[in-house]
């Protein structure tokens, strides 16, 4: 009986993660609408902001986002067109291009963060620091494990 309960719980965790992801994505998209930064662009801005001096190549971003290079290239092209990202060409290898936030990109990123902050605060308003730290550690562990699994399973 215990094994069945364990399997049921595991299935339920996956269902709940999927449902939470869908609810969160919908709410974030609504909040970001006024910033004219869809969620996919916000995610890329977050990555670019995490290493502002280094910049990101398309392949590195695609790997970090666990998605294909064509999709990342399209998002970056939109961010470049908005003036939020510039492309630095490597002087030693002109084929290598790094994408870096512009000043306007930093402002847009900060505006987007400001727009989503109330959701984060409301979502975890009744959690104490220990619970938030525990969730943070567990989500990091889950993210790390997902990245380590083979792509097909």
Residue frames as qw, qx, qy, qz and C-alpha x, y, z in Angstrom:
[[0.000, 0.885, 0.465, 0.000, 0.00, 0.00, 0.00],
 [0.337, -0.757, 0.080, 0.554, 2.83, 2.39, 0.84],
 [0.389, -0.089, 0.578, 0.711, 4.34, 2.06, -2.66],
 [0.152, 0.642, 0.655, 0.369, 1.01, 2.92, -4.24],
 [0.198, -0.918, -0.254, 0.230, 0.72, 6.00, -2.03],
 [0.421, -0.534, 0.319, 0.660, 4.25, 6.98, -2.97],
 [0.322, 0.195, 0.662, 0.648, 3.58, 6.59, -6.71],
 [0.017, 0.813, 0.561, 0.151, 0.31, 8.48, -6.41],
 [0.305, -0.845, -0.058, 0.435, 2.12, 11.28, -4.58],
 [0.415, -0.274, 0.479, 0.724, 4.82, 11.42, -7.29],
 [0.212, 0.493, 0.671, 0.512, 2.19, 11.66, -10.02],
 [0.142, -0.894, -0.420, 0.068, 0.39, 14.34, -8.05],
 [0.397, -0.633, 0.140, 0.650, 3.61, 16.34, -7.68],
 [0.316, 0.037, 0.586, 0.745, 4.05, 16.38, -11.46],
 [0.021, 0.700, 0.639, 0.317, 0.43, 17.40, -11.98],
 [0.287, -0.875, -0.261, 0.290, 0.71, 20.15, -9.38],
 [0.413, -0.413, 0.300, 0.754, 3.99, 21.42, -10.84],
 [0.222, 0.307, 0.648, 0.660, 2.35, 21.60, -14.26],
 [0.120, -0.819, -0.545, -0.133, -0.71, 23.38, -12.89],
 [0.385, -0.769, -0.077, 0.504, 1.41, 25.82, -10.87],
 [0.393, -0.153, 0.447, 0.789, 3.57, 26.53, -13.94],
 [0.113, 0.537, 0.647, 0.529, 0.48, 27.26, -16.04],
 [0.246, -0.880, -0.398, 0.079, -1.07, 29.57, -13.41],
 [0.451, -0.624, 0.105, 0.630, 2.23, 31.36, -12.86],
 [0.362, 0.078, 0.536, 0.759, 2.87, 31.78, -16.60],
 [0.019, 0.719, 0.591, 0.366, -0.62, 33.24, -17.15],
 [0.331, -0.882, -0.240, 0.234, -0.27, 35.69, -14.27],
 [0.480, -0.443, 0.262, 0.710, 3.24, 36.74, -15.27],
 [0.302, 0.322, 0.579, 0.685, 2.17, 37.34, -18.87],
 [0.100, -0.857, -0.470, -0.186, -0.69, 39.58, -17.66],
 [0.438, -0.801, -0.047, 0.404, 1.64, 41.53, -15.38],
 [0.484, -0.290, 0.414, 0.715, 4.29, 41.92, -18.07],
 [0.394, 0.654, 0.570, 0.304, 1.85, 43.03, -20.76],
 [0.029, -0.987, -0.132, 0.084, 2.15, 46.67, -19.72],
 [0.424, -0.673, 0.423, 0.433, 5.93, 46.45, -19.91],
 [0.691, 0.638, -0.211, -0.266, 5.69, 45.18, -23.50],
 [0.094, 0.509, -0.854, 0.046, 7.98, 42.33, -22.49],
 [0.887, -0.102, -0.284, -0.349, 6.37, 38.91, -22.93],
 [0.812, -0.511, 0.277, -0.053, 7.42, 36.20, -20.50],
 [0.910, 0.201, 0.100, 0.349, 9.86, 34.59, -22.96],
 [0.372, 0.722, -0.137, 0.567, 11.66, 37.92, -23.39],
 [0.474, -0.777, 0.227, -0.347, 11.62, 38.51, -19.62],
 [0.944, -0.253, 0.169, 0.130, 13.29, 35.14, -19.06],
 [0.739, 0.407, 0.010, 0.537, 16.03, 36.05, -21.54],
 [0.003, 0.831, -0.152, 0.535, 16.45, 39.49, -19.96],
 [0.743, -0.630, 0.183, -0.132, 16.88, 37.76, -16.58],
 [0.922, -0.016, 0.129, 0.364, 19.68, 35.61, -17.97],
 [0.489, 0.628, -0.016, 0.605, 21.39, 38.54, -19.66],
 [0.275, -0.838, 0.144, -0.449, 21.16, 40.55, -16.42],
 [0.889, -0.453, 0.055, 0.046, 22.71, 37.71, -14.43],
 [0.722, -0.200, 0.254, 0.612, 26.08, 38.07, -16.18],
 [0.281, 0.923, 0.166, -0.204, 26.04, 41.63, -17.50],
 [0.103, -0.790, 0.484, 0.363, 29.75, 41.98, -18.22],
 [0.469, -0.169, 0.828, 0.258, 30.16, 38.59, -19.87],
 [0.544, 0.340, -0.307, -0.703, 27.26, 38.56, -22.29],
 [0.704, 0.047, 0.687, -0.173, 25.62, 35.42, -23.63],
 [0.099, 0.204, -0.762, -0.607, 25.97, 33.55, -26.89],
 [0.717, 0.000, -0.237, -0.655, 22.88, 32.10, -28.53],
 [0.707, 0.049, -0.705, -0.014, 24.08, 28.56, -27.87],
 [0.208, 0.062, -0.718, 0.661, 24.79, 29.25, -24.19],
 [0.437, -0.009, 0.228, -0.870, 21.36, 30.82, -23.72],
 [0.755, 0.045, -0.448, -0.476, 19.66, 27.95, -25.55],
 [0.557, 0.051, -0.788, 0.258, 21.43, 25.49, -23.30],
 [0.008, -0.033, 0.587, -0.809, 20.53, 27.42, -20.14],
 [0.554, 0.094, 0.116, -0.819, 16.90, 27.64, -21.23],
 [0.425, 0.030, 0.905, 0.004, 16.81, 24.04, -22.46],
 [0.582, 0.676, 0.326, -0.313, 15.42, 25.11, -25.81],
 [0.747, 0.355, 0.345, 0.444, 16.49, 25.39, -29.42],
 [0.371, -0.269, 0.132, 0.879, 18.78, 28.04, -30.85],
 [0.065, 0.418, 0.533, 0.732, 16.26, 29.24, -33.47],
 [0.342, -0.783, -0.509, -0.108, 13.74, 30.20, -30.78],
 [0.511, -0.615, -0.116, 0.589, 16.39, 31.98, -28.72],
 [0.349, 0.030, 0.354, 0.867, 17.62, 33.79, -31.84],
 [0.078, -0.636, -0.551, -0.534, 14.09, 35.08, -32.52],
 [0.449, -0.805, -0.351, 0.167, 13.68, 36.33, -28.97],
 [0.515, -0.420, 0.087, 0.742, 17.08, 38.03, -29.08],
 [0.241, 0.306, 0.467, 0.794, 16.24, 39.63, -32.45],
 [0.226, -0.792, -0.482, -0.298, 13.08, 41.11, -30.91],
 [0.537, -0.731, -0.163, 0.387, 15.05, 42.41, -27.93],
 [0.468, -0.113, 0.275, 0.832, 17.68, 43.91, -30.26],
 [0.075, 0.548, 0.522, 0.650, 14.90, 45.58, -32.30],
 [0.378, -0.845, -0.372, -0.067, 13.51, 47.11, -29.08],
 [0.201, 0.770, -0.334, 0.506, 16.98, 48.43, -28.21],
 [0.744, -0.605, 0.166, -0.227, 17.20, 46.25, -25.09],
 [0.855, -0.231, 0.365, 0.285, 20.10, 44.11, -26.28],
 [0.340, 0.815, -0.400, -0.246, 23.20, 44.81, -28.33],
 [0.982, 0.110, 0.044, 0.146, 25.44, 42.30, -30.05],
 [0.198, -0.824, 0.497, 0.187, 29.17, 42.37, -29.35],
 [0.896, 0.397, -0.198, 0.030, 31.28, 40.61, -31.96],
 [0.783, -0.482, 0.220, 0.325, 34.41, 38.91, -30.62],
 [0.207, 0.879, -0.344, -0.257, 37.44, 40.69, -32.08],
 [0.255, -0.457, 0.835, 0.170, 39.45, 37.43, -32.17],
 [0.171, 0.189, 0.939, 0.230, 36.69, 35.29, -33.68],
 [0.275, 0.073, -0.124, -0.951, 34.16, 37.32, -35.64],
 [0.477, -0.226, -0.760, -0.380, 31.80, 34.33, -35.75],
 [0.387, -0.373, -0.729, 0.425, 31.37, 34.54, -31.97],
 [0.153, -0.528, -0.143, -0.823, 28.70, 37.01, -30.90],
 [0.242, -0.283, -0.746, 0.552, 27.74, 37.88, -27.36],
 [0.207, -0.686, -0.450, -0.533, 24.44, 39.45, -26.45],
 [0.318, -0.131, -0.488, 0.802, 24.53, 42.12, -23.76],
 [0.056, -0.815, -0.558, 0.146, 21.86, 44.27, -22.12],
 [0.240, 0.514, 0.070, 0.820, 21.83, 47.91, -23.13],
 [0.033, -0.003, 0.455, -0.890, 20.96, 50.70, -20.70],
 [0.590, -0.050, -0.164, -0.789, 17.39, 50.57, -22.06],
 [0.709, -0.047, -0.693, -0.124, 17.41, 46.80, -21.53],
 [0.311, -0.037, -0.711, 0.629, 18.44, 47.23, -17.91],
 [0.309, 0.005, 0.215, -0.927, 15.60, 49.73, -17.42],
 [0.699, -0.024, -0.422, -0.576, 13.10, 47.39, -19.12],
 [0.597, -0.034, -0.781, 0.179, 14.30, 44.48, -16.99],
 [0.093, -0.041, -0.595, 0.797, 13.98, 46.50, -13.77],
 [0.491, -0.006, -0.032, -0.871, 10.49, 47.65, -14.83],
 [0.724, -0.041, -0.609, -0.320, 9.46, 44.05, -15.50],
 [0.436, -0.041, -0.771, 0.462, 10.85, 42.95, -12.12],
 [0.157, 0.007, 0.370, -0.916, 8.91, 45.76, -10.44],
 [0.622, -0.024, -0.278, -0.732, 5.72, 44.61, -12.17],
 [0.756, -0.075, -0.638, -0.122, 6.04, 40.98, -11.03],
 [0.179, 0.250, -0.688, 0.657, 7.27, 41.74, -7.49],
 [0.536, -0.188, 0.289, -0.770, 3.75, 42.10, -6.00],
 [0.887, 0.030, -0.337, -0.315, 2.84, 38.62, -7.25],
 [0.597, 0.222, -0.676, 0.371, 5.94, 37.13, -5.64],
 [0.071, -0.240, 0.551, -0.796, 5.21, 38.93, -2.39],
 [0.704, -0.107, 0.072, -0.698, 1.52, 37.93, -2.39],
 [0.825, 0.133, -0.527, -0.154, 2.32, 34.35, -3.31],
 [0.657, 0.017, -0.619, 0.430, 4.65, 33.87, -0.35],
 [0.207, -0.651, 0.117, -0.721, 3.14, 36.42, 2.05],
 [0.756, -0.517, 0.141, -0.375, 2.27, 33.91, 4.75],
 [0.914, 0.107, -0.282, 0.272, 5.49, 31.91, 4.48],
 [0.484, -0.833, 0.199, 0.178, 8.21, 32.35, 7.07],
 [0.155, 0.794, -0.560, -0.179, 11.90, 32.61, 6.16],
 [0.424, -0.282, 0.861, 0.011, 12.54, 28.93, 6.90],
 [0.684, 0.435, 0.570, -0.135, 9.76, 27.84, 4.55],
 [0.467, 0.855, -0.122, -0.189, 11.00, 30.14, 1.79],
 [0.080, -0.674, 0.726, 0.109, 14.57, 28.88, 2.26],
 [0.578, -0.020, 0.814, -0.055, 13.32, 25.29, 2.14],
 [0.666, 0.648, 0.332, -0.162, 11.31, 25.92, -1.04],
 [0.249, 0.868, -0.383, -0.193, 14.31, 27.66, -2.60],
 [0.261, -0.484, 0.832, 0.073, 16.59, 24.73, -1.84],
 [0.629, 0.208, 0.743, -0.094, 14.08, 22.14, -3.04],
 [0.592, 0.768, 0.144, -0.197, 13.35, 24.00, -6.29],
 [0.108, 0.787, -0.580, -0.183, 17.08, 24.39, -6.94],
 [0.427, -0.238, 0.872, 0.013, 17.54, 20.67, -6.36],
 [0.662, 0.476, 0.556, -0.160, 14.62, 19.89, -8.69],
 [0.430, 0.861, -0.146, -0.230, 15.96, 22.23, -11.39],
 [0.087, -0.653, 0.741, 0.134, 19.43, 20.70, -11.12],
 [0.547, 0.000, 0.836, -0.049, 18.04, 17.18, -11.32],
 [0.646, 0.653, 0.328, -0.221, 15.90, 18.01, -14.35],
 [0.305, 0.841, -0.394, -0.210, 18.94, 19.39, -16.17],
 [0.236, -0.489, 0.839, 0.051, 20.91, 16.24, -15.34],
 [0.718, 0.215, 0.637, -0.181, 18.30, 13.83, -16.71],
 [0.316, 0.055, 0.706, 0.632, 18.54, 12.66, -20.32],
 [0.253, 0.129, -0.174, -0.943, 16.43, 14.77, -22.68],
 [0.531, -0.114, -0.660, -0.520, 14.09, 11.87, -23.44],
 [0.694, -0.437, -0.567, -0.072, 13.28, 11.02, -19.86]]
